[in-house]
Amino acid sequence: MELKIIKKVIRFMIKFIISISLLFSIFMLLVFYCNFNPFTNLRTLWVTTAMSTFKHQWLATMFISKTEIDKILNENKVVPTSAKTDISKIKIINHDPPESVVSEASNTTSTDTVYSNSNNISIINIKDTNYIGKLMIVDNPARIQLALINEFGKNHSGLKLSVLAKKYNAEAAITASGFQDYNGEGNGGIPTGIVVKNGKVLYNDGMQSFNIVGFDYNNRLITGDFTLADIRKNNIKDAVSFGPALIINGTATTIIGDGGWGIQPRSAIGQTVDGRVLLLEIDGRQPTYSLGATIREVQNIMIKYGAINASNLDGGSSTVMYYDGDIINKPCGPLGSTGGRYLPTAFIVTK
């Protein structure tokens, strides 16, 4: 009797698995090849997400032709710009607690809570259909500095964000530049582009022009396309290479479709016209918690909270936010539970 029951259960499970597999296969065929909504939108999201990664582009290239992939990417992109920050448009002032930000947050859902401390750092929970994240608002931009490992190179390893923050005795920190990451196994020892610290170029990968994000000696956020001469001319103190720029001189950069970067964990930095610094992280790649955000959604968040200049930072499994001794978000990937990947640089908030 028991054997018959076991056999029935096994047959049921086999039929169930076959049915689910068949339905999933039909669904994916519709996503890949049906030219009607919502399947075209899902195909766009699938392609832009896969192609914005280093290790998982095969998820698109195995099923979709190169011609179709190129067409989708051309219809979803951030339009390149040669614009750069106009520092005359930022006025640094002494700040009271950010009442306007608290008021803005009070108009969101009840789960969007504002935390504020005596050091004028506020943290807002950011939430939408596909993502959960945090926006940290630092009233005094003079507290923002660039933290970096002792030495760059193949034989040197990056540090986890919490270790970098503690090395500089920082109150808060967020990921900054990207790093060379062949086959997804980079140790964080070699940054991409350029690294400027205290006005000195400490690393340069040989390019003549860089999409940079950083601060000048008057604590104004600088972003856009800069040459080495531009960096010297604009008196830039700390900077790294990353992008794309999201807002320059109060004007949102042009994004076609969803931006072509897919839905991913995100990090970004911005500054309001009165000098406050916005540090944003969006968790992702965690289906039961947070899938991630598009580059357009990150831009919209920065616009909502008043950024006059803003830039994307290194995201993906490098997306980490540190505050008061702890990692306060949920990094993804194999190293997520231990505080994220090994990084060459970070933007920190000094105590």
Kinemage of the C-alpha trace (Angstrom):
@kinemage 1
@onewidth
@group {chain A} dominant
@subgroup {mainchain}
@vectorlist {calphas} color= white
{ca met a 1} P 0.000 0.000 0.000
{ca glu a 2} L 2.725 2.430 0.977
{ca leu a 3} L 4.640 1.579 -2.215
{ca lys a 4} L 1.591 2.469 -4.332
{ca ile a 5} L 1.257 5.805 -2.574
{ca ile a 6} L 4.935 6.543 -3.111
{ca lys a 7} L 4.614 5.688 -6.801
{ca lys a 8} L 1.578 7.980 -7.141
{ca val a 9} L 3.436 10.815 -5.446
{ca ile a 10} L 6.443 10.309 -7.721
{ca arg a 11} L 4.224 10.283 -10.837
{ca phe a 12} L 2.465 13.429 -9.640
{ca met a 13} L 5.780 15.188 -9.016
{ca ile a 14} L 7.102 14.206 -12.440
{ca lys a 15} L 3.939 15.490 -14.138
{ca phe a 16} L 4.083 18.671 -12.081
{ca ile a 17} L 7.730 19.335 -12.976
{ca ile a 18} L 7.072 18.615 -16.663
{ca ser a 19} L 4.040 20.943 -16.655
{ca ile a 20} L 5.948 23.769 -14.968
{ca ser a 21} L 8.905 23.292 -17.320
{ca leu a 22} L 6.603 23.343 -20.331
{ca leu a 23} L 4.823 26.500 -19.175
{ca phe a 24} L 8.146 28.195 -18.443
{ca ser a 25} L 9.487 27.205 -21.867
{ca ile a 26} L 6.393 28.608 -23.590
{ca phe a 27} L 6.673 31.809 -21.565
{ca met a 28} L 10.356 32.258 -22.446
{ca leu a 29} L 9.652 31.578 -26.125
{ca leu a 30} L 7.065 34.362 -26.030
{ca val a 31} L 9.553 36.673 -24.298
{ca phe a 32} L 12.277 35.963 -26.850
{ca tyr a 33} L 10.239 35.889 -30.047
{ca cys a 34} L 6.745 37.402 -29.610
{ca asn a 35} L 6.553 40.994 -30.879
{ca phe a 36} L 3.620 42.119 -28.759
{ca asn a 37} L 3.545 43.734 -25.319
{ca pro a 38} L 4.199 42.854 -22.554
{ca phe a 39} L 6.641 40.364 -24.082
{ca thr a 40} L 8.626 42.974 -26.033
{ca asn a 41} L 9.117 44.980 -22.830
{ca leu a 42} L 10.234 41.862 -20.973
{ca arg a 43} L 12.642 41.022 -23.823
{ca thr a 44} L 14.128 44.521 -23.636
{ca leu a 45} L 14.623 44.203 -19.890
{ca trp a 46} L 16.130 40.733 -20.296
{ca val a 47} L 18.627 41.881 -22.943
{ca thr a 48} L 19.688 45.145 -21.280
{ca thr a 49} L 20.136 43.404 -17.931
{ca ala a 50} L 22.160 40.515 -19.331
{ca met a 51} L 24.338 42.681 -21.578
{ca ser a 52} L 25.211 45.067 -18.739
{ca thr a 53} L 26.984 42.248 -16.872
{ca phe a 54} L 30.418 40.723 -17.486
{ca lys a 55} L 29.601 37.079 -16.776
{ca his a 56} L 26.009 36.616 -17.889
{ca gln a 57} L 25.741 38.097 -21.391
{ca trp a 58} L 25.197 34.550 -22.674
{ca leu a 59} L 21.687 34.732 -21.228
{ca ala a 60} L 20.898 37.074 -24.111
{ca thr a 61} L 23.314 35.980 -26.843
{ca met a 62} L 22.317 32.301 -26.611
{ca phe a 63} L 18.678 32.978 -27.445
{ca ile a 64} L 18.552 36.280 -29.331
{ca ser a 65} L 20.340 37.284 -32.527
{ca lys a 66} L 23.099 39.892 -32.480
{ca thr a 67} L 21.006 42.052 -34.824
{ca glu a 68} L 18.079 42.042 -32.371
{ca ile a 69} L 20.371 42.672 -29.389
{ca asp a 70} L 22.021 45.628 -31.152
{ca lys a 71} L 18.593 47.034 -32.044
{ca ile a 72} L 17.391 46.794 -28.431
{ca leu a 73} L 20.566 48.377 -27.058
{ca asn a 74} L 20.323 51.215 -29.596
{ca glu a 75} L 16.748 51.902 -28.487
{ca asn a 76} L 17.720 51.898 -24.811
{ca lys a 77} L 20.799 53.935 -23.948
{ca val a 78} L 22.239 56.943 -22.203
{ca val a 79} L 23.145 59.460 -24.887
{ca pro a 80} L 26.838 60.418 -24.581
{ca thr a 81} L 27.522 64.041 -23.694
{ca ser a 82} L 30.612 66.209 -23.516
{ca ala a 83} L 28.997 68.429 -20.868
{ca lys a 84} L 30.663 68.979 -17.509
{ca thr a 85} L 29.716 70.562 -14.195
{ca asp a 86} L 29.536 74.359 -14.050
{ca ile a 87} L 30.779 75.044 -10.507
{ca ser a 88} L 29.274 78.531 -10.485
{ca lys a 89} L 25.814 76.997 -10.133
{ca ile a 90} L 26.501 75.447 -6.716
{ca lys a 91} L 26.372 77.608 -3.604
{ca ile a 92} L 27.665 75.962 -0.437
{ca ile a 93} L 25.847 77.224 2.682
{ca asn a 94} L 25.575 76.278 6.345
{ca his a 95} L 22.653 73.908 6.760
{ca asp a 96} L 19.899 73.440 9.271
{ca pro a 97} L 18.473 69.918 9.636
{ca pro a 98} L 16.964 68.935 6.247
{ca glu a 99} L 13.298 69.700 6.936
{ca ser a 100} L 12.480 69.838 3.218
{ca val a 101} L 13.790 66.312 2.793
{ca val a 102} L 11.757 65.056 5.755
{ca ser a 103} L 8.684 66.691 4.235
{ca glu a 104} L 9.383 65.043 0.882
{ca ala a 105} L 9.727 61.653 2.516
{ca ser a 106} L 6.500 62.098 4.498
{ca asn a 107} L 4.601 62.080 1.216
{ca thr a 108} L 5.794 58.569 0.393
{ca thr a 109} L 4.546 55.286 1.788
{ca ser a 110} L 4.564 54.609 5.532
{ca thr a 111} L 7.560 52.295 5.157
{ca asp a 112} L 9.727 55.170 3.857
{ca thr a 113} L 11.188 56.331 7.147
{ca val a 114} L 13.614 59.182 7.722
{ca tyr a 115} L 16.465 58.706 10.197
{ca ser a 116} L 18.421 61.768 11.272
{ca asn a 117} L 21.238 62.240 13.761
{ca ser a 118} L 22.993 65.122 15.454
{ca asn a 119} L 25.688 65.116 12.766
{ca asn a 120} L 23.109 66.057 10.137
{ca ile a 121} L 23.082 62.780 8.263
{ca ser a 122} L 19.644 61.608 7.192
{ca ile a 123} L 18.763 58.211 5.752
{ca ile a 124} L 15.588 57.664 3.757
{ca asn a 125} L 14.257 54.225 2.853
{ca ile a 126} L 13.616 54.145 -0.908
{ca lys a 127} L 11.052 51.675 -2.212
{ca asp a 128} L 9.266 50.988 -5.490
{ca thr a 129} L 7.719 48.007 -7.253
{ca asn a 130} L 11.000 46.340 -8.209
{ca tyr a 131} L 13.511 47.710 -5.737
{ca ile a 132} L 14.400 48.661 -2.189
{ca gly a 133} L 17.269 50.954 -1.249
{ca lys a 134} L 18.491 53.806 0.917
{ca leu a 135} L 19.249 57.449 0.277
{ca met a 136} L 21.761 59.031 2.667
{ca ile a 137} L 21.755 62.835 2.792
{ca val a 138} L 24.850 64.561 4.171
{ca asp a 139} L 24.320 68.230 4.993
{ca asn a 140} L 27.992 69.237 5.070
{ca pro a 141} L 29.795 68.388 1.807
{ca ala a 142} L 33.179 69.096 3.405
{ca arg a 143} L 32.794 65.738 5.162
{ca ile a 144} L 32.949 63.802 1.871
{ca gln a 145} L 36.354 62.377 1.010
{ca leu a 146} L 37.763 59.705 -1.263
{ca ala a 147} L 39.094 56.623 0.524
{ca leu a 148} L 41.443 54.242 -1.265
{ca ile a 149} L 43.659 51.240 -0.738
{ca asn a 150} L 47.358 51.775 -0.004
{ca glu a 151} L 48.589 50.800 -3.454
{ca phe a 152} L 47.083 49.854 -6.803
{ca gly a 153} L 48.280 46.964 -8.950
{ca lys a 154} L 47.894 43.317 -9.938
{ca asn a 155} L 49.636 42.132 -6.806
{ca his a 156} L 47.494 44.242 -4.519
{ca ser a 157} L 43.988 43.508 -3.304
{ca gly a 158} L 41.108 45.836 -2.675
{ca leu a 159} L 39.340 46.143 0.654
{ca lys a 160} L 35.727 45.593 1.614
{ca leu a 161} L 33.799 48.816 2.093
{ca ser a 162} L 33.521 48.431 5.865
{ca val a 163} L 37.295 47.919 6.132
{ca leu a 164} L 37.978 50.993 3.972
{ca ala a 165} L 35.583 53.028 6.103
{ca lys a 166} L 37.182 51.930 9.360
{ca lys a 167} L 40.659 52.550 7.939
{ca tyr a 168} L 39.690 56.217 7.546
{ca asn a 169} L 37.611 56.315 10.755
{ca ala a 170} L 34.575 57.226 8.644
{ca glu a 171} L 31.006 57.484 9.846
{ca ala a 172} L 29.541 56.418 6.494
{ca ala a 173} L 30.683 55.178 3.083
{ca ile a 174} L 29.508 54.074 -0.339
{ca thr a 175} L 31.166 52.368 -3.299
{ca ala a 176} L 33.005 54.683 -5.725
{ca ser a 177} L 34.954 53.566 -8.821
{ca gly a 178} L 34.886 50.365 -10.775
{ca phe a 179} L 37.851 48.046 -11.091
{ca gln a 180} L 39.341 45.677 -13.610
{ca asp a 181} L 37.425 42.457 -13.192
{ca tyr a 182} L 38.366 39.917 -15.833
{ca asn a 183} L 35.997 36.926 -15.785
{ca gly a 184} L 34.330 38.343 -12.686
{ca glu a 185} L 37.258 37.350 -10.505
{ca gly a 186} L 38.978 40.705 -9.933
{ca asn a 187} L 40.453 41.322 -6.504
{ca gly a 188} L 39.750 45.063 -6.556
{ca gly a 189} L 43.400 46.049 -6.816
{ca ile a 190} L 43.269 47.869 -10.155
{ca pro a 191} L 40.727 50.691 -10.635
{ca thr a 192} L 39.381 51.707 -14.020
{ca gly a 193} L 40.108 55.100 -15.534
{ca ile a 194} L 41.636 57.633 -13.187
{ca val a 195} L 41.954 58.207 -9.438
{ca val a 196} L 42.657 61.674 -8.039
{ca lys a 197} L 43.358 62.210 -4.340
{ca asn a 198} L 44.192 65.587 -2.796
{ca gly a 199} L 44.739 67.020 -6.253
{ca lys a 200} L 47.246 64.368 -7.336
{ca val a 201} L 46.658 61.769 -10.038
{ca leu a 202} L 47.456 58.494 -8.287
{ca tyr a 203} L 46.266 56.215 -11.063
{ca asn a 204} L 45.709 56.673 -14.794
{ca asp a 205} L 44.985 53.839 -17.195
{ca gly a 206} L 46.340 55.851 -20.123
{ca met a 207} L 43.168 57.442 -21.484
{ca gln a 208} L 43.127 61.096 -22.525
{ca ser a 209} L 39.570 61.792 -21.383
{ca phe a 210} L 37.553 60.456 -18.461
{ca asn a 211} L 33.937 60.357 -17.340
{ca ile a 212} L 34.638 61.419 -13.788
{ca val a 213} L 32.823 62.029 -10.532
{ca gly a 214} L 34.384 63.753 -7.537
{ca phe a 215} L 34.770 67.000 -5.595
{ca asp a 216} L 36.778 70.177 -5.968
{ca tyr a 217} L 38.492 72.032 -3.124
{ca asn a 218} L 35.280 74.005 -2.508
{ca asn a 219} L 33.368 70.761 -1.879
{ca arg a 220} L 31.348 70.955 -5.069
{ca leu a 221} L 30.441 67.723 -6.854
{ca ile a 222} L 32.023 67.542 -10.289
{ca thr a 223} L 30.853 65.167 -13.002
{ca gly a 224} L 31.057 64.852 -16.763
{ca asp a 225} L 33.700 64.337 -19.421
{ca phe a 226} L 37.077 65.712 -18.285
{ca thr a 227} L 40.611 65.667 -19.675
{ca leu a 228} L 43.691 65.834 -17.444
{ca ala a 229} L 43.900 69.541 -18.261
{ca asp a 230} L 40.252 69.994 -17.222
{ca ile a 231} L 40.963 68.264 -13.910
{ca arg a 232} L 43.787 70.691 -13.136
{ca lys a 233} L 41.842 73.702 -14.403
{ca asn a 234} L 38.806 72.924 -12.247
{ca asn a 235} L 40.879 72.492 -9.091
{ca ile a 236} L 39.560 68.984 -8.497
{ca lys a 237} L 40.547 67.497 -5.161
{ca asp a 238} L 39.185 63.925 -5.185
{ca ala a 239} L 37.770 62.053 -8.171
{ca val a 240} L 37.336 58.656 -9.796
{ca ser a 241} L 36.176 57.456 -13.183
{ca phe a 242} L 32.644 56.226 -13.444
{ca gly a 243} L 29.322 57.077 -14.990
{ca pro a 244} L 27.201 57.763 -16.726
{ca ala a 245} L 26.519 61.253 -15.480
{ca leu a 246} L 22.821 61.466 -14.612
{ca ile a 247} L 22.343 65.204 -14.088
{ca ile a 248} L 24.704 68.008 -15.148
{ca asn a 249} L 24.105 71.650 -14.225
{ca gly a 250} L 20.495 70.944 -13.309
{ca thr a 251} L 19.711 69.226 -16.622
{ca ala a 252} L 19.035 65.502 -16.727
{ca thr a 253} L 21.196 63.705 -19.246
{ca thr a 254} L 19.241 62.214 -22.130
{ca ile a 255} L 18.175 58.624 -21.537
{ca ile a 256} L 16.429 56.664 -24.284
{ca gly a 257} L 14.131 53.863 -23.122
{ca asp a 258} L 15.304 52.381 -19.820
{ca gly a 259} L 18.901 53.477 -20.444
{ca gly a 260} L 20.234 50.147 -21.698
{ca trp a 261} L 21.834 49.160 -18.399
{ca gly a 262} L 19.078 46.754 -17.445
{ca ile a 263} L 17.785 46.222 -13.916
{ca gln a 264} L 20.632 45.892 -11.431
{ca pro a 265} L 21.826 46.867 -7.955
{ca arg a 266} L 22.860 50.534 -8.177
{ca ser a 267} L 25.004 53.121 -6.431
{ca ala a 268} L 24.937 56.846 -7.186
{ca ile a 269} L 26.024 60.207 -5.811
{ca gly a 270} L 24.528 63.675 -6.248
{ca gln a 271} L 24.548 67.189 -4.833
{ca thr a 272} L 21.763 69.709 -4.384
{ca val a 273} L 22.079 73.347 -5.378
{ca asp a 274} L 22.801 74.308 -1.747
{ca gly a 275} L 25.545 71.719 -1.377
{ca arg a 276} L 23.961 68.737 0.354
{ca val a 277} L 25.346 65.408 -0.849
{ca leu a 278} L 23.028 62.547 -1.806
{ca leu a 279} L 24.381 58.990 -1.530
{ca leu a 280} L 22.077 56.371 -3.037
{ca glu a 281} L 22.136 52.583 -3.032
{ca ile a 282} L 19.572 50.253 -4.577
{ca asp a 283} L 19.709 46.552 -3.713
{ca gly a 284} L 19.138 43.999 -6.450
{ca arg a 285} L 19.464 40.478 -7.867
{ca gln a 286} L 17.386 39.178 -4.952
{ca pro a 287} L 13.975 38.162 -6.380
{ca thr a 288} L 12.192 37.790 -3.042
{ca tyr a 289} L 13.541 41.119 -1.769
{ca ser a 290} L 14.706 43.575 -4.435
{ca leu a 291} L 15.332 43.037 -8.152
{ca gly a 292} L 17.162 46.297 -8.790
{ca ala a 293} L 16.628 49.532 -10.700
{ca thr a 294} L 17.207 50.852 -14.206
{ca ile a 295} L 19.539 53.760 -14.785
{ca arg a 296} L 16.501 55.923 -15.591
{ca glu a 297} L 14.936 55.075 -12.223
{ca val a 298} L 18.137 56.108 -10.450
{ca gln a 299} L 18.124 59.380 -12.373
{ca asn a 300} L 14.493 59.984 -11.366
{ca ile a 301} L 15.323 59.466 -7.682
{ca met a 302} L 18.135 62.016 -7.905
{ca ile a 303} L 15.821 64.492 -9.631
{ca lys a 304} L 13.119 63.955 -6.995
{ca tyr a 305} L 15.492 64.811 -4.168
{ca gly a 306} L 16.865 67.939 -5.792
{ca ala a 307} L 20.214 66.979 -7.296
{ca ile a 308} L 21.725 69.592 -9.603
{ca asn a 309} L 24.620 67.258 -10.431
{ca ala a 310} L 24.613 63.475 -10.097
{ca ser a 311} L 26.431 60.429 -11.388
{ca asn a 312} L 26.096 56.691 -11.375
{ca leu a 313} L 28.742 54.825 -9.332
{ca asp a 314} L 29.922 51.221 -9.433
{ca gly a 315} L 26.937 48.975 -8.797
{ca gly a 316} L 26.087 45.301 -9.188
{ca ser a 317} L 27.602 43.124 -6.504
{ca ser a 318} L 29.778 46.097 -5.476
{ca thr a 319} L 26.704 47.982 -4.214
{ca val a 320} L 27.302 48.501 -0.486
{ca met a 321} L 26.399 51.256 1.989
{ca tyr a 322} L 28.074 51.601 5.389
{ca tyr a 323} L 26.884 53.646 8.349
{ca asp a 324} L 27.895 53.866 12.008
{ca gly a 325} L 29.933 50.667 12.075
{ca asp a 326} L 27.655 48.424 9.977
{ca ile a 327} L 26.639 47.565 6.432
{ca ile a 328} L 23.064 48.863 6.245
{ca asn a 329} L 21.940 47.395 2.923
{ca lys a 330} L 21.791 43.855 1.536
{ca pro a 331} L 24.637 43.321 -0.963
{ca cys a 332} L 24.145 40.547 -3.512
{ca gly a 333} L 26.426 37.857 -4.860
{ca pro a 334} L 28.661 35.257 -3.202
{ca leu a 335} L 30.309 37.884 -0.981
{ca gly a 336} L 27.078 39.694 -0.152
{ca ser a 337} L 26.643 38.089 3.256
{ca thr a 338} L 30.188 39.095 4.229
{ca gly a 339} L 29.933 42.755 3.246
{ca gly a 340} L 30.357 42.738 -0.524
{ca arg a 341} L 33.295 42.708 -2.904
{ca tyr a 342} L 36.863 43.980 -2.547
{ca leu a 343} L 37.077 47.579 -3.769
{ca pro a 344} L 39.871 50.023 -4.679
{ca thr a 345} L 38.019 53.210 -3.683
{ca ala a 346} L 35.029 54.548 -1.777
{ca phe a 347} L 33.390 57.857 -1.002
{ca ile a 348} L 33.316 58.277 2.759
{ca val a 349} L 31.698 60.649 5.256
{ca thr a 350} L 34.191 61.715 7.909
{ca lys a 351} L 33.226 62.019 11.580
